[in-house]
Amino acid sequence: MIDKNGKIFGMVNVIDLLVVLLVVGAAAFMLTRTGTGEVATGPEGMFTMSFTNFVVDDFVVDHMNIGDSALNEGRTIDFGTVIDLDRGPSVEFHANSNGILVETSREGFSSITVTTELPAQAFDNGIIIGGNRFAVGQSVTLRVGNTIFFPRISNIEAM
């Protein structure tokens, strides 16, 4: 099968065959990742998007304001303008002396839900902003005003 020159069936070099397979595999991977034609999208419209984190330092929450812009830090994707801030006690779960998980709150920390309003395009299970897809449950790095925190997207609704 492989001769003394390293060719399969006396025709193809093994290394050349591996390179060709690698290139074909990379091309197939890229074609499946483009997303062209595989996602049903709707027209662009206005949406509200909520971001929730259950344990955030109070000093971070204190510096968030309605009217601040919200950006996905690092990629500078515009998540719109903050229209609501819902602050509450922090929520954590710890085992008690019987090993049962109980909800607790930590002093100096809060839970926060930031709701923004933004134009976007809908797709099957989320929205597209600047060519990037976002869906409920996704973690993001969010800059609100001068603060940065790490919430999950908790709600997306068309207006």
Secondary structure, DSSP 8 states (H G I E B T S, - for coil): -B-TTSEETTTEEHHHHHHHHHHHHHHHHHHHHS-TTTS-EEEEEEEEEEEEEEEEEHHHHHT--TT-EEEETTTTEEEEEEEEEEEEE--EEEE-TTS-EEEE--TTEEEEEEEEEEEEEEETTEEEETTEEEETT-B--EEETTEEE--EEEEEEE-
